[in-house]
C-alpha cells in the first residue's frame, strides 16, 4: 500500500481594499523614539571631556599605549610593574580609542 499524505497548498488571503495599508512614512511612535534616541546621544557626548578624566585609570591607559606587555597586563606604570585592579578588556577599548583619536579626555571617555 502506498499511502501519500495530502498536499497542502498555501493560499494567501485576499485583502479587501480598505484592509490594505501601505506605510509610506513611519508612525509617530517611531519618530518619537528616534527623536529621544538622538537627544540622548547628544546629551551623552556633548562636552564629554569638559571635567577631565580623573587621575587613576587614564595613566594606565597611557602606559598601555606604550608597549604590548603593559597592554595585556593592564600595567599602571610605564615599567610594567604595577597593575590595576580591574580586568584589562575595558581598558583595551580605551587604548584603541586613544590610538585612533589621540590621548585626550574625549577619546578616553568615549568607549
N, C-alpha and C positions, 0 to 999 in steps of 0.2 A: 504494500500500500504506500502510495506516495502522497502524503498529505502536504499541502502547501499552505502557508499562512496567507490570509487575505492581505492584499496590498492596500495600504492606506495612502491615499494621495492627499497631501496637504492642500487646502483651499484657502486662499486669502479672503478674509471677509471684505465685502464691498461696503464702503462707507457712503453715507448719504452726503450730498454737497454741504449741508450745514455741519456735518461731523468732521469734515476735512479742515484741518487747521494748519496753515503754513506760518511758520515763525520766521519773520523777516528780521526782527530786532529782538535782542534779549529782553527778558521780562525785567520789570523794575526791581525785582529781588536780586537778580544777578548784577544789575547796575549798582545797586546799593552795596552789595558785598564787595564788588570791585572798588568802589569808592572808599569803603572802610579799609580795605587792604592797602590801597595807595596811601591813605592818610597815615596808617600805622607804620608803613615802610619809611615814609618821610620823617615821621617823628622819631623813629629808631635811629636813623642815620644822620639827622640834622645836627651839626656841631658835635659829632661823636667824640672828637679828641679835645674838646674845649677844656675839660678839667684835668687833662693829663691821664696817665695810665698807671699810676702807682709806682712803688719803688721796690717791690719784691719779685714779682714774676717777669716783668719786662727785661730786667738784666739777664735772666735765664734765657729768654728768647734771643737776646743779643748774643750770648755766648754760644747758644745752639746754632746760630748762623755761622759761627767761625769754622767748626770742623765737625766731622761725622761722629766722632766719639761723644762729643757734647750733645749732638743732635739725638743720638739713640738712647743715651742715658740721662737726658734732661739735666745736664750739669748747670749749676748756678754760676760758678766762677769760670773764667776762661781757661784755667788749668785743668778743669775736669775732675776736681777732687770732691767737691760738694754737690750733691744732687738735691733736687727739690722734692717735696713730699707729695706730689701729685703724679698720676700716670702721664707719660710723655705725649700721648696721642693728641690731646687738646693743644699742647704747645707746638706740635708739629704743624698743625693748621695755622697757627700764628706765625711760625717761622716761614712757611710757604707764602703767606700773605705779605710778610715783611720783605721777603726776597723779591716779590713781584712789585710792590708799591714803595719799597724803601722802609727803613725803620723809623716810623712816625707813630704818634699816638693813634691816629686813624687806622693805620694798617694793622696795628697790634690788637685793637679793639674790634675790628671788623668781623673776624670769624666768631 
